[in-house]
Amino acid sequence: MGKWTIPSVLLVLCLLCALPDQGRKLRANAEGDSEELVDPPKVEEKLGAVPNGLSTDSDVVKRESESISKRSLRNSAEKFEFQAEVSRLMDILVNSLYSNKDIFLRELISNASDALDKIRFLALTDKDILGEGDDTKLEIQIKVDKEKRIVTLRDKGIGMTKEDLIKNLGTIAKSGTSAFVEKMQTSGDLNLIGQFGVGFYSVYLVADYVEVISKNNDDKQYVWESKADGAFAISEDTWNEPLGRGTEIRLHLREEAGEYLEESKLKDLVKKYSEFINFPIYLWASKEVDVEVPADEDESSDEEESSETSSSGEEGDEDTEKTEDEDAEKKPKTKKVKETSSEWELLNDVKAIWLRNPKEVTDEEYTKFYHSLAKDFSDEKPLAWSHFTAEGDVEFKAVLFVPPKAPSDLYESYYNSNKSNLKLYVRRVFISDEFDELLPKYLNFLKGLVDSDTLPLNVSREMLQQHSSLKTIKKKLIRKALDMIRKIAEEDPEDANNKDKKDTEKFGDEDDEKKGQYAKFWNEFGKSIKLGIIEDATNRNRLAKLLRFESTKSDGQLTSLDQYISRMKSGQKDIFYITGTSKEQLEKSPFLERLKKKNYEVIFFTDPVDEYLMQYLMDYEDSKFQNVSKEGLKLGKDSKDKDLKESYKELTKWWKSALASDNVDDVKISNRLDNTPCVVVTSKYGWSANMERIMQSQTLSDANKQGYMRGKRVLEINPRHPIIKELRERVVKNPEDESVKNTAQLMYQTALMESGFTLSDPKDFASRIHDSVKSGLNISPDAAVEEDDDADEAETESKEEASAPPKDEAEDAETPEAKDEL
């Protein structure tokens, strides 16, 4: 015992001496690290009355400092202000209460896919642009850092220069920004954000700080960062890993957005929204695997003891037992444990839908593909789709969709926009979505894609647009598109062309969801069909079959030209129609009186574009169109017409001369009136009253240049009306009677208004009405308007001002005492 005492004491003394030195070294290291930090977080001392109760090592302090610094824009970065409309949009998103925040991931993936499409297209003519190694892999990667609460999405697309970062993510708001904000305020549908080109800003639904690191082949690597507080900063990236090429977006999630740190949530979102993206999407996913590891010594010794105990009572061949023991000693003892490993997991492995057999694709898959293609993630299905393969001189595959709703800006810049909703692929390689040569403008509401094996791959887009095969592709696409729209009408049990069919049994219960589909299509895209009739002479008759409208016999429902022709009276050669601002107004029009009485059907055209439409649609199925508010209306011959014209010849001649200053071309006996005394009609090839109103409302219209297009005005009178009969009698007695002339003028002005024209002198019309009222009330035409009291007061005040002394004299008249008081 004595021999161990001295060494033990010496060992204890050595340990006591070493501990203070080690403590000083630790404190020195901590102080050295803290000097490098700009503003290290403070640790509260004596927490819970325990000395040094909480301590923080240098690594934790450094991580906390980095986390804090990342929440503020770098001081060295170049600062910018967001454009006003972008700030407005971001305010809506940051303060959003919408439950569907999932859309941020689909918008980022969609943007990444666009960037990859662009670099792949450029690589067709310049293979070196892709670079080498991993840069050639066109893919999208998603990674999650749960500890730092960061979701990272990286693509190897074209990347952005510094100018691109400023332009695309901040200062220049595209027209889509304001359009989306307006749409949000009216409908509140956040799902529309991708359709307006501002999908990137949806990141602020889940993040309060965003970093965008981007590298373009033509510029250095830059970092864009913003906290959605009205400003953003850009700086050259010298601290992150070089991207090579592409863009990396880091989302620092809000506290309430923690669900997006879960791998399962991200997988579900990619499956739901981005399943049909044409580039591989990888997620850095973790999984548990069984791994054999060396067994611990304690466990192996326990196993040996148990084996010795079990074998102690056994007897056998000793040489055999020794051999087995030796072999066992040579093999290392292991055990299986579960370890967590991470690797890139592919999330979208669905084959391109247009390459599959249409019979193998389900309706649900078509709907999902449409939502992905059109960036429309509402619950509504497309109204129709057409999936086909064209063979022959030009081979291509195509999928076309009719959207359930029209975009808000579909007709705003119809003739100035080259926007197309068809994506063009050549041998599975995306080329462009800006080919306006694939479909005419009037079909630009259709969504879809075309994949051609005939078109050349390695040429510029300009050369591709001039390729002869495009005309063939366009011709076939138009035919398929019109067939698809016609099929919507044929499958709709409520459509006008199907209502009177005897075989209504062909529509079963499964077609209930197709009821009213064509009416829905017409309300959304009917104007496009009308524009097609104007622009496409080749397919005019096909498009005319798709026209729908209301008429005097349609009972408030839409009807078609085929239905109209089936209801035409015997001997009727013309299709009658009338144009105006509303159905309610047209139903009361005097132009319809005789037509209704004789049971003729009249079509109502209430859209401004209808006036242009009827200038091109001259006939249908050998029947001419006749505007009932213009000259040339024929309702059959009347034996009394000749006698009536003769008996009213003096009145019509007198009335025409009385209206000479009003540019009235003629006064005639009418065959279209029943209860109205007179109307004003226009010449057959001139503007109608409705067309005049439309042209006058144009912003840049020139009234002086419109005169030659105005139709000649003709006053038609009703010979059976008592007013007209009385006028004839008075004109015969005294054609110079002023009261008769005033009455004739008033009748003409009233007819102008009732016929839809605008009065050139409303004041004159009002004066004549007042004179007529006076006459009806037996008031003298010379009766004066009584003066009001205000006029007397004003006269008295003017007299008092005239009698008062001038201001200067009044001041001189003041007494010295009064001045002293002042």
C-alpha positions in Angstrom: 0.0 0.0 0.0 2.8 2.4 0.8 4.5 2.0 -2.5 1.4 3.2 -4.4 0.8 6.2 -2.1 3.6 8.5 -3.4 2.9 8.0 -7.1 -0.8 8.6 -6.6 -0.2 12.0 -4.8 2.2 13.1 -7.6 -0.4 12.3 -10.3 -3.1 14.3 -8.5 -0.8 17.3 -8.2 0.0 17.2 -12.0 -3.7 17.1 -12.9 -4.4 20.2 -10.6 -1.6 22.1 -12.3 -2.8 21.3 -15.8 -6.5 22.3 -15.4 -5.9 26.1 -14.9 -3.7 26.3 -18.0 -6.3 24.4 -20.1 -9.0 26.8 -18.8 -6.9 29.8 -19.8 -6.4 28.4 -23.3 -10.1 27.8 -23.7 -10.9 31.3 -22.6 -8.2 32.7 -24.9 -9.7 30.8 -27.8 -13.2 32.0 -27.1 -11.9 35.7 -26.8 -10.0 35.3 -30.0 -13.1 34.1 -31.8 -15.3 36.7 -30.4 -13.0 39.5 -31.7 -13.7 38.3 -35.2 -17.5 38.7 -34.7 -19.1 42.0 -35.5 -21.8 41.8 -32.9 -21.8 38.4 -31.1 -25.0 37.5 -29.2 -24.7 37.9 -25.4 -25.2 35.0 -23.0 -26.9 35.9 -19.8 -24.7 35.2 -16.8 -25.8 33.6 -13.5 -29.0 32.2 -15.0 -30.9 30.4 -12.3 -28.3 31.4 -9.7 -25.9 28.9 -11.1 -22.4 30.3 -11.8 -21.5 29.6 -15.5 -24.9 27.9 -15.8 -25.0 28.4 -19.6 -21.9 28.6 -21.7 -21.6 28.9 -25.5 -18.7 27.5 -27.5 -17.2 29.6 -30.3 -18.9 27.5 -33.1 -22.4 28.1 -31.8 -21.7 31.9 -31.4 -20.4 32.0 -35.0 -23.4 30.2 -36.4 -25.8 32.5 -34.5 -23.9 35.6 -35.8 -24.1 34.3 -39.4 -27.8 33.7 -39.0 -28.4 37.2 -37.7 -26.3 38.8 -40.4 -28.1 37.0 -43.2 -31.4 38.6 -42.1 -30.1 42.0 -43.0 -28.8 43.2 -46.4 -25.0 43.2 -46.8 -23.5 46.6 -46.2 -21.2 46.2 -49.2 -24.0 45.4 -51.6 -25.5 47.8 -54.1 -29.0 48.8 -52.9 -32.0 49.2 -55.2 -35.7 50.2 -54.6 -38.4 47.9 -55.9 -40.6 49.4 -58.6 -43.9 50.6 -57.1 -46.1 47.9 -58.5 -43.7 45.2 -57.4 -43.7 46.6 -53.9 -47.5 46.6 -54.0 -47.6 43.0 -55.1 -45.1 41.9 -52.5 -47.1 43.6 -49.7 -50.1 41.5 -50.7 -48.0 38.3 -50.6 -46.1 39.1 -47.4 -49.3 39.9 -45.6 -51.3 37.1 -47.3 -53.8 35.1 -45.4 -54.4 32.6 -48.2 -54.1 29.1 -47.1 -52.6 27.8 -50.3 -49.0 28.8 -49.9 -47.8 25.6 -51.6 -47.7 27.4 -55.0 -44.2 28.9 -54.3 -42.5 25.6 -55.1 -44.3 25.0 -58.4 -43.5 28.6 -59.5 -39.8 28.2 -58.7 -39.7 24.9 -60.5 -41.5 26.4 -63.5 -39.0 29.2 -63.7 -36.1 26.8 -63.4 -37.5 24.7 -66.2 -37.8 27.8 -68.4 -34.1 28.6 -67.7 -33.1 25.0 -68.6 -35.1 25.2 -71.8 -33.3 28.4 -72.8 -29.8 27.0 -72.3 -30.7 23.7 -74.1 -32.0 25.7 -77.1 -28.8 27.8 -77.2 -26.7 24.6 -77.0 -28.3 23.4 -80.3 -26.1 25.9 -82.2 -23.2 26.2 -79.7 -22.4 23.0 -77.8 -19.6 24.7 -75.8 -22.2 26.8 -74.0 -23.0 23.9 -71.7 -19.5 23.7 -70.4 -18.0 20.5 -69.0 -18.7 18.0 -66.2 -21.7 18.5 -64.0 -22.6 21.7 -65.8 -23.8 19.6 -68.8 -26.5 17.9 -66.6 -29.7 19.9 -67.1 -31.6 19.2 -63.9 -33.2 20.8 -60.9 -32.1 20.1 -57.3 -33.9 20.8 -54.1 -32.2 20.7 -50.7 -33.4 21.3 -47.1 -31.4 22.5 -44.1 -33.7 22.0 -41.1 -31.2 23.4 -38.7 -30.9 26.8 -40.4 -34.5 26.6 -41.8 -33.4 27.1 -45.4 -35.0 25.5 -48.5 -32.6 25.7 -51.5 -33.6 25.2 -55.2 -30.9 25.0 -57.8 -31.0 24.7 -61.6 -28.3 24.5 -64.2 -30.1 26.8 -66.6 -29.0 29.9 -68.5 -28.5 31.9 -65.3 -28.8 35.7 -64.9 -26.4 38.6 -65.3 -26.4 41.5 -62.9 -28.6 43.4 -65.3 -31.0 40.5 -65.6 -31.3 40.3 -61.8 -32.2 44.0 -61.6 -34.6 43.8 -64.5 -36.4 40.5 -63.8 -36.5 40.6 -60.0 -37.0 44.2 -59.1 -37.1 47.5 -60.8 -38.9 46.8 -64.1 -42.4 45.5 -63.4 -43.8 43.7 -66.4 -47.4 44.5 -67.4 -48.4 41.2 -65.7 -47.6 42.7 -62.3 -50.4 45.3 -62.3 -52.7 42.9 -64.1 -52.2 40.3 -61.4 -52.7 42.8 -58.6 -56.0 43.9 -60.1 -57.1 40.3 -60.6 -56.2 39.5 -57.0 -58.3 42.4 -55.7 -61.3 41.3 -57.7 -61.2 37.5 -57.5 -58.6 36.8 -54.7 -57.4 33.7 -56.6 -53.7 33.4 -55.8 -53.4 30.4 -58.2 -53.3 32.8 -61.1 -49.9 34.2 -60.2 -47.9 32.1 -62.7 -50.1 33.2 -65.7 -49.0 36.8 -65.2 -45.2 36.2 -65.2 -44.7 37.2 -61.5 -44.6 33.8 -60.0 -41.2 34.4 -58.4 -42.6 36.7 -55.8 -44.7 33.9 -54.4 -41.6 32.9 -52.3 -42.6 35.6 -49.9 -45.6 33.6 -48.9 -43.3 31.3 -46.9 -40.0 33.2 -46.6 -39.0 36.5 -45.0 -35.6 36.6 -46.5 -34.5 35.4 -50.0 -31.1 35.0 -51.6 -30.8 34.4 -55.4 -27.3 33.4 -56.5 -26.9 33.3 -60.2 -24.1 32.8 -62.8 -24.5 33.5 -66.5 -21.8 32.6 -69.0 -21.5 36.3 -69.9 -21.0 37.7 -66.4 -19.6 37.1 -63.0 -21.5 35.3 -60.2 -23.9 37.7 -58.3 -26.1 37.5 -55.2 -29.6 39.2 -55.2 -31.1 39.5 -51.7 -34.2 41.0 -50.2 -36.4 40.9 -47.1 -39.5 42.1 -49.0 -39.3 45.5 -47.3 -39.3 47.6 -50.5 -35.6 47.2 -51.3 -33.2 44.7 -52.6 -29.4 44.5 -52.9 -27.0 43.0 -55.4 -23.4 42.2 -54.9 -20.6 40.2 -56.5 -20.5 36.7 -55.0 -17.0 36.0 -53.6 -17.9 33.8 -50.6 -20.3 31.1 -52.0 -19.4 28.0 -53.9 -19.0 28.8 -57.7 -22.1 27.6 -59.5 -20.5 27.2 -62.8 -23.7 28.2 -64.5 -27.3 28.5 -63.4 -29.3 29.9 -60.4 -29.6 28.9 -56.8 -32.5 30.3 -54.7 -32.3 30.1 -50.9 -35.5 30.6 -48.9 -35.1 31.5 -45.2 -38.5 30.3 -44.0 -40.8 32.0 -41.7 -41.6 30.5 -38.3 -45.1 29.4 -39.5 -43.7 27.8 -42.7 -41.9 24.9 -40.9 -43.9 22.3 -42.8 -41.8 22.9 -45.9 -38.7 21.6 -44.2 -40.2 18.1 -44.3 -39.1 16.0 -47.3 -42.5 14.3 -47.5 -44.2 17.7 -48.0 -41.9 18.7 -50.8 -42.3 15.3 -52.5 -46.1 15.7 -52.4 -45.9 19.2 -53.9 -43.6 18.1 -56.8 -45.9 15.2 -57.5 -49.0 17.4 -57.5 -47.7 20.4 -59.5 -44.6 19.5 -61.4 -44.9 15.9 -62.4 -44.8 16.7 -66.1 -41.8 19.1 -66.0 -39.4 18.0 -68.8 -36.2 18.0 -66.7 -35.3 15.7 -63.8 -36.2 17.1 -60.4 -34.0 15.7 -57.5 -34.5 16.0 -53.8 -31.6 15.5 -51.3 -33.5 12.9 -49.3 -32.5 10.9 -46.3 -33.3 7.3 -45.6 -32.5 4.6 -43.0 -30.4 1.6 -44.1 -29.1 -1.5 -42.3 -25.3 -1.5 -42.0 -23.0 -4.1 -40.5 -20.5 -2.6 -38.1 -17.9 -4.3 -35.8 -19.5 -5.4 -32.5 -18.4 -3.6 -29.3 -15.8 -5.4 -27.0 -18.2 -5.6 -24.1 -20.8 -7.3 -26.3 -18.3 -9.7 -27.8 -16.9 -10.7 -24.4 -20.4 -11.4 -23.2 -21.0 -13.6 -26.2 -17.7 -15.6 -25.5 -18.7 -16.2 -21.9 -22.2 -17.4 -22.9 -20.7 -19.7 -25.6 -18.1 -21.2 -23.0 -20.9 -21.8 -20.5 -23.1 -23.6 -23.1 -20.2 -25.8 -24.4 -18.7 -26.7 -21.0 -20.9 -29.8 -20.4 -20.5 -31.1 -24.0 -18.1 -33.7 -25.1 -17.0 -34.5 -28.5 -14.2 -34.7 -30.9 -11.6 -32.3 -29.4 -9.7 -31.8 -32.6 -12.9 -30.8 -34.5 -13.8 -28.3 -31.8 -10.4 -26.6 -31.9 -10.6 -26.2 -35.7 -14.0 -24.5 -35.4 -12.7 -22.2 -32.6 -9.8 -21.1 -34.7 -12.0 -20.3 -37.7 -14.3 -18.3 -35.4 -11.4 -16.3 -34.0 -10.3 -15.4 -37.5 -13.7 -13.9 -38.6 -14.4 -10.4 -37.0 -17.7 -10.2 -35.1 -20.2 -7.6 -36.5 -23.8 -6.4 -35.9 -26.5 -4.7 -37.9 -27.5 -1.2 -37.0 -29.7 1.4 -38.7 -27.9 4.4 -40.2 -29.3 7.5 -41.9 -27.8 8.3 -45.3 -28.7 11.0 -47.8 -28.7 10.8 -51.6 -30.4 12.6 -54.6 -33.8 11.1 -55.2 -35.6 11.5 -58.6 -39.1 12.8 -58.1 -40.5 13.0 -61.6 -40.1 10.0 -63.8 -43.3 10.2 -65.9 -42.9 9.7 -69.6 -43.9 12.7 -71.8 -47.7 12.4 -72.2 -47.7 13.4 -75.8 -45.5 10.4 -76.7 -47.9 7.9 -75.2 -50.9 6.3 -76.9 -54.0 8.5 -76.4 -56.0 5.4 -75.4 -53.6 4.7 -72.5 -53.8 8.2 -71.0 -56.6 8.8 -68.5 -58.7 11.9 -68.1 -57.1 12.6 -64.8 -53.6 12.5 -66.4 -54.8 14.9 -69.2 -56.2 17.3 -66.5 -52.9 17.2 -64.5 -50.9 17.8 -67.6 -53.0 20.7 -68.6 -52.6 22.3 -65.2 -48.9 21.9 -65.4 -48.7 23.2 -69.0 -51.0 26.2 -68.5 -49.9 27.1 -65.0 -53.5 27.0 -64.1 -54.0 25.1 -60.8 -57.7 25.8 -60.2 -60.0 22.9 -59.7 -61.6 23.2 -63.1 -61.0 20.8 -65.9 -60.2 21.9 -69.4 -63.4 22.1 -71.5 -61.9 19.7 -74.1 -58.6 18.3 -75.4 -57.3 16.7 -78.6 -54.3 14.4 -78.6 -53.3 13.2 -82.1 -50.4 12.2 -84.3 -50.0 13.6 -87.8 -48.3 11.5 -90.4 -47.3 12.0 -94.0 -44.8 14.6 -95.4 -44.8 16.3 -92.1 -44.9 14.2 -88.9 -45.7 15.6 -85.5 -47.5 14.8 -82.3 -49.7 17.4 -80.6 -51.9 17.9 -77.6 -54.4 20.8 -77.6 -56.6 22.0 -74.7 -59.5 24.4 -74.5 -59.1 26.2 -71.1 -62.2 26.5 -68.8 -61.7 30.3 -68.6 -60.4 33.1 -70.8 -57.3 35.0 -69.6 -58.2 38.5 -68.4 -56.1 40.2 -71.1 -57.1 37.9 -74.0 -58.4 40.7 -76.2 -56.6 43.7 -74.7 -53.7 43.7 -77.2 -55.1 41.3 -79.7 -53.4 42.7 -82.8 -50.3 43.9 -81.2 -49.3 40.9 -79.2 -47.4 37.9 -80.6 -48.2 35.8 -77.6 -48.8 32.1 -78.3 -49.9 29.4 -75.9 -48.4 26.6 -77.8 -45.0 25.1 -77.0 -42.9 23.9 -79.9 -40.6 20.9 -79.5 -38.4 19.4 -82.1 -37.5 15.7 -81.3 -38.4 16.2 -77.6 -36.2 19.3 -77.4 -38.1 22.5 -76.3 -37.6 25.3 -78.9 -39.9 28.1 -78.1 -43.4 29.2 -76.8 -43.4 32.3 -78.9 -44.2 30.8 -82.3 -47.2 32.7 -83.5 -47.0 30.8 -86.8 -48.4 27.6 -85.3 -51.9 28.9 -84.8 -53.8 32.0 -86.1 -54.4 34.8 -83.6 -58.1 34.0 -83.2 -57.1 30.6 -81.7 -54.4 31.9 -79.4 -56.6 31.0 -76.4 -55.8 27.3 -76.9 -53.1 25.7 -74.8 -50.9 22.8 -75.8 -47.7 21.7 -77.5 -46.4 20.4 -80.8 -43.5 18.0 -81.1 -42.2 17.6 -84.6 -39.7 15.1 -86.0 -39.6 16.8 -89.4 -38.4 20.3 -88.5 -34.6 20.9 -88.3 -33.1 21.1 -84.8 -29.9 23.0 -85.1 -31.1 26.2 -86.8 -32.1 29.6 -85.4 -35.6 30.4 -84.4 -35.9 33.0 -87.3 -34.9 30.3 -89.8 -37.3 27.9 -88.3 -40.2 30.3 -88.6 -39.6 30.4 -92.4 -39.6 26.6 -92.7 -42.1 25.3 -95.2 -43.3 22.5 -92.9 -44.8 25.1 -90.5 -47.5 25.9 -92.9 -48.6 22.3 -93.1 -48.5 21.9 -89.3 -50.6 25.1 -88.9 -53.2 23.9 -91.4 -53.6 20.6 -89.6 -53.7 22.2 -86.2 -56.5 24.6 -87.2 -58.6 21.7 -88.6 -58.1 19.7 -85.4 -58.8 22.7 -83.2 -62.1 23.5 -84.9 -63.1 19.8 -84.8 -62.4 19.8 -81.1 -64.6 22.9 -80.5 -67.3 21.4 -82.7 -67.2 18.2 -80.6 -67.9 20.3 -77.5 -71.2 21.4 -79.1 -72.1 17.9 -80.4 -71.6 16.3 -76.9 -73.6 19.0 -75.1 -77.2 17.9 -74.7 -78.3 21.5 -74.0 -76.8 22.9 -77.2 -79.2 24.4 -79.8 -78.3 21.9 -82.5 -79.1 18.9 -80.2 -82.3 20.0 -78.5 -84.7 19.1 -81.3 -83.0 15.8 -82.2 -85.3 12.8 -81.9 -82.5 10.5 -80.7 -82.0 12.3 -77.4 -81.5 8.9 -75.8 -77.9 8.9 -77.0 -77.1 11.3 -74.1 -76.9 9.2 -71.0 -76.2 10.1 -67.4 -72.5 10.1 -67.9 -73.0 13.1 -70.2 -74.5 15.2 -67.4 -71.2 17.0 -66.8 -71.2 18.0 -70.4 -74.4 19.9 -70.1 -74.0 23.6 -70.8 -70.4 23.2 -71.8 -70.7 24.8 -75.2 -72.6 27.8 -73.7 -69.7 28.1 -71.2 -67.2 28.0 -74.1 -69.2 30.6 -76.1 -69.4 33.0 -73.1 -65.6 32.8 -72.7 -64.3 32.5 -76.2 -67.2 33.4 -78.6 -65.5 36.6 -79.6 -62.5 34.6 -80.9 -64.8 32.6 -83.2 -66.2 35.9 -84.6 -62.7 37.2 -85.1 -61.9 34.0 -86.9 -64.8 34.6 -89.4 -63.3 38.1 -90.1 -59.7 36.9 -90.5 -59.9 33.4 -91.9 -61.7 33.3 -95.2 -60.7 29.6 -95.8 -62.5 28.3 -92.7 -65.3 30.9 -92.6 -68.1 28.5 -93.2 -66.7 26.1 -90.6 -66.5 28.9 -88.0 -70.0 30.1 -88.9 -71.4 26.8 -87.8 -69.9 27.5 -84.4 -71.7 30.8 -84.0 -74.3 31.2 -81.2 -76.7 34.1 -80.5 -80.1 34.9 -79.2 -83.1 35.7 -81.3 -86.8 36.6 -81.2 -87.6 32.9 -81.0 -84.8 31.5 -78.9 -86.6 32.1 -75.5 -83.4 33.6 -73.9 -81.3 30.6 -75.0 -78.4 30.5 -77.5 -79.2 29.3 -80.9 -77.3 28.6 -84.1 -77.5 29.5 -87.8 -78.5 25.9 -88.6 -81.4 26.2 -86.1 -82.4 29.5 -87.6 -82.5 28.1 -91.1 -84.6 25.1 -90.0 -87.2 27.6 -88.6 -87.3 29.9 -91.7 -90.8 30.6 -93.1 -91.7 29.3 -96.5 -90.5 31.6 -99.2 -88.1 33.4 -96.8 -84.8 34.0 -98.6 -82.9 36.3 -96.2 -81.6 35.8 -92.6 -82.8 38.8 -90.6 -80.7 40.4 -87.9 -80.3 43.6 -86.0 -77.4 45.1 -84.1 -77.4 47.2 -80.9 -76.1 47.6 -77.4 -78.4 45.1 -75.6 -81.0 42.5 -76.1 -83.5 44.4 -74.0 -83.1 47.5 -76.2 -83.4 45.6 -79.4 -86.6 43.8 -78.4 -88.3 47.2 -78.2 -86.9 48.4 -81.5 -89.5 49.8 -84.0 -87.6 47.9 -86.8 -89.0 44.6 -85.5 -92.7 45.6 -85.3 -93.9 44.2 -88.7 -91.4 41.3 -88.7 -92.8 40.1 -85.4 -96.3 40.5 -86.6 -95.6 38.3 -89.6 -93.8 35.7 -87.4 -90.3 36.2 -88.9 -87.3 35.4 -86.6 -84.7 38.1 -86.1 -81.2 37.5 -84.7 -79.9 39.8 -82.0 -76.2 40.9 -82.3 -75.1 42.9 -79.2 -71.3 42.6 -79.3 -69.5 45.6 -80.9 -67.4 43.1 -82.9 -70.7 41.9 -84.6 -70.8 45.0 -86.7 -67.4 44.1 -88.2 -68.4 40.4 -88.4 -71.4 41.0 -90.6 -69.3 42.9 -93.1 -67.5 39.6 -93.8 -70.3 37.1 -93.2 -72.4 37.9 -96.3 -74.3 34.6 -96.6 -74.8 31.2 -95.1 -76.2 28.1 -96.8 -77.4 30.2 -99.8 -79.2 32.6 -97.6 -78.2 36.3 -97.6 -78.0 38.3 -94.3 -80.2 41.4 -94.1 -79.9 44.1 -91.4 -83.5 45.1 -90.6 -82.4 48.7 -89.8 -81.1 49.2 -93.3 -82.6 49.6 -96.7 -83.5 46.6 -98.8 -85.9 44.8 -96.4 -88.3 42.7 -98.4 -91.3 41.1 -96.7 -93.3 40.1 -99.7 -95.3 42.1 -102.1 -98.4 44.1 -101.0 -100.9 45.1 -103.6 -101.7 48.4 -101.7 -98.1 49.6 -101.7 -98.4 51.4 -105.1 -101.6 53.2 -104.1 -100.1 54.3 -100.8 -97.0 55.7 -102.4 -99.2 57.7 -104.8 -101.4 59.1 -102.0 -98.5 60.1 -99.9 -96.4 61.5 -102.7 -97.0 65.1 -101.8 -96.2 64.6 -98.1 -93.0 62.7 -98.8 -91.8 65.4 -101.3 -92.7 68.2 -98.9 -91.0 66.5 -95.9 -87.8 65.8 -97.9 -87.5 69.5 -98.7 -88.2 70.5 -95.1 -85.3 68.3 -93.9 -82.8 69.4 -96.6 -80.5 70.9 -94.0 -80.4 67.6 -92.1 -78.8 65.6 -94.9 -81.9 63.4 -95.3 -81.5 61.5 -98.6 -85.1 60.6 -99.0 -88.5 60.1 -97.4 -90.3 56.9 -98.2 -93.3 54.7 -97.2 -92.2 52.0 -94.8 -93.0 48.3 -94.9 -91.5 47.5 -91.5 -93.5 49.7 -89.1 -96.7 48.8 -87.3 -97.2 51.1 -84.2 -94.4 53.7 -84.7 -95.1 56.7 -86.9 -91.6 56.9 -88.5 -88.0 55.6 -88.3 -84.7 56.5 -89.9 -82.9 53.8 -91.8 -79.5 53.8 -93.5 -78.3 52.8 -96.9 -77.4 49.1 -97.4 -73.7 49.5 -97.5 -73.2 52.3 -95.1 -72.8 52.3 -91.4 -75.8 51.5 -89.2 -76.7 53.7 -86.3 -75.0 51.2 -84.0 -71.8 51.3 -86.1 -71.8 55.1 -86.0 -72.0 55.0 -82.2 -69.1 52.6 -82.0 -66.9 54.6 -84.3 -67.6 57.9 -82.5 -66.5 56.3 -79.2 -63.1 55.4 -80.6 -60.3 57.3 -78.8 -58.5 58.4 -81.9 -61.6 58.8 -84.1 -61.7 61.7 -86.6 -65.3 62.9 -87.2 -64.2 64.7 -90.4 -62.9 61.5 -92.0 -65.9 59.4 -91.0 -68.4 61.3 -93.0 -67.9 59.3 -96.2 -68.6 56.0 -94.3 -71.9 57.2 -92.8 -74.8 55.7 -94.5 -77.3 57.9 -96.3 -80.3 58.5 -94.0 -83.8 57.7 -95.2 -86.9 58.7 -93.2 -89.5 55.9 -93.5 -93.1 56.8 -92.5 -96.0 54.6 -91.4 -98.9 55.5 -93.7 -101.4 53.8 -91.3 -100.4 56.0 -88.3 -102.8 58.8 -87.3 -100.1 61.4 -86.8 -98.8 60.8 -90.4 -102.4 60.9 -91.7 -103.0 64.3 -90.0 -99.7 65.7 -91.2 -100.7 64.8 -94.8 -104.0 66.6 -94.4 -102.3 69.8 -93.0 -99.6 69.8 -95.7 -102.3 69.7 -98.4 -104.1 72.6 -96.8 -101.1 74.9 -96.0 -97.6 73.6 -96.7 -96.1 76.9 -95.3 -97.6 76.5 -91.9 -94.8 76.9 -89.3 -96.5 74.7 -86.8 -96.6 71.9 -89.3 -92.9 72.4 -90.1 -92.0 72.3 -86.5 -94.0 69.1 -86.0 -92.3 67.5 -88.9 -88.9 68.5 -87.6 -89.7 67.2 -84.1 -91.0 63.9 -85.6 -87.7 63.4 -87.5 -85.6 64.1 -84.4 -87.7 61.7 -82.4 -87.3 59.0 -85.1 -83.5 59.6 -85.0 -83.3 58.9 -81.3 -85.6 55.9 -81.5 -83.6 54.4 -84.4 -80.3 54.6 -82.3 -78.7 57.7 -83.8 -77.1 60.5 -81.8 -78.7 64.0 -82.1 -76.3 66.6 -83.5 -78.2 69.4 -81.7 -79.9 68.2 -78.4 -80.7 71.8 -77.4 -82.9 72.3 -80.4 -84.7 69.1 -79.8 -85.3 70.0 -76.2 -86.7 73.5 -77.2 -89.2 71.9 -79.6 -90.3 69.5 -76.9 -90.9 72.4 -74.5 -92.9 74.3 -77.1 -95.0 71.2 -77.7 -95.6 70.9 -74.0 -96.7 74.6 -73.8 -99.1 74.1 -76.6 -100.6 71.0 -74.9 -101.1 73.0 -71.7 -102.5 76.0 -73.5 -99.6 78.2 -72.4 -98.7 81.2 -74.6 -95.5 80.6 -76.6 -94.4 84.1 -75.5 -94.9 83.5 -71.8 -91.7 84.6 -69.9 -89.9 82.9 -67.1 -90.6 84.6 -63.7 -87.6 86.4 -62.2 -86.3 85.0 -58.9 -85.6 86.9 -55.6 -81.9 86.5 -56.0 -81.9 88.8 -59.0 -83.6 91.6 -57.0 -81.1 91.2 -54.2 -78.2 91.4 -56.6 -79.7 94.6 -58.2 -80.1 96.2 -54.7 -76.5 95.4 -53.8 -75.1 96.9 -57.0 -77.1 100.1 -56.3 -75.7 100.3 -52.7 -72.1 99.9 -53.9 -72.6 102.6 -56.5 -73.9 105.1 -53.9 -71.2 104.3 -51.3 -68.1 106.8 -51.1 -64.8 105.6 -52.4 -62.6 103.7 -50.0 -59.9 106.3 -49.8 -62.4 109.1 -48.9 -63.9 106.9 -46.1 -60.4 106.4 -44.6 -59.7 110.2 -44.7 -63.1 110.8 -43.0 -62.0 108.9 -39.8 -61.6 111.0 -36.7 -58.1 111.2 -35.0 -59.7 109.6 -31.9 -60.8 106.6 -33.9 -57.4 106.3 -35.4 -55.8 106.4 -31.9 -58.2 103.7 -30.7 -57.1 101.5 -33.6 
